[in-house]
């Protein structure tokens, strides 16, 4: 069954209408369209395609990746110097590593090569 979009302030569980899907809320979301599960499914499929596709670097991306990594390396050295060996220090380093990953993923996944080969 397809469910229509519901605002967070609306009813907790939409109730099916006679047609099977609950009606869209009023006022409708921006653009006036309801987002159904089929639309969400298409967006999810696009996102999966983008997430699991290799994005070859182009332009100045490699330089920006390296700047981010160098900055993180300096931060990691400060953490190792100042924080005592502990679970918390390990978590700080792990989360720094994750931050670098996500920053680089933001560059790779959200920029389009203007001159694809």
KAZI-V271957 format. One record per pair of residues at least 12 apart in sequence whose ideal C-beta (glycine too) atoms are under 7 Angstrom apart, sorted by the first residue. I is the first residue (numbers start at 0). J is the second residue. Records with the same first field share a line. If there is no record, write none. Layout:
I=J  J
//
This chain:
0=15  19  20
1=20  35  36  37
2=20  21  36
3=20  21  22  23  33  35
4=23  24  28  33  34
5=24
6=24
9=24
49=108
50=108
54=107  108
57=112
60=106
63=106
64=103  106
67=99  102  103
68=99
71=95  99
74=95
75=92  95
78=91  92
//
